[in-house]
């Protein structure tokens, strides 16, 4: 089942994001077989201010555990995290 995970960084937390990024990327690399799309959300200046992940997980609890295990989450980077079921309708220019 697919889940959309949307994370919003706490205000003025770019330094924490950048300091935690190497361990965050290692965590993601260990889970990448489950990804549909993953990346940062950018502010008006093009700086990261959150994250968007669409991931395959067994159920809501597994998706929430994945989100909670992210080093960004463990470092307290996020102001909010939402984990919701997701249905893909289009991918790569085609209806799925």
GISUL-V945704 format. One record per backbone hydrogen bond with DSSP energy under -1.0 kcal/mol. NH is the residue of the N-H (numbers start at 1). CO is the residue of the C=O. If there is no record, write none. Layout:
# GISUL-V945704
NH:CO
NH:CO
This chain:
# GISUL-V945704
3:55
4:84
5:53
6:82
7:51
8:80
9:49
10:77
17:13
18:14
19:15
20:16
21:17
24:20
25:21
26:22
27:23
28:24
29:25
30:26
31:28
34:31
35:32
36:54
37:54
39:52
41:50
43:47
46:43
49:41
51:7
52:39
53:5
54:37
55:3
56:34
57:1
63:59
64:60
65:61
66:62
67:63
68:64
69:65
74:70
75:71
76:73
77:72
79:8
80:8
82:6
84:4
86:2
91:94
94:91
96:89
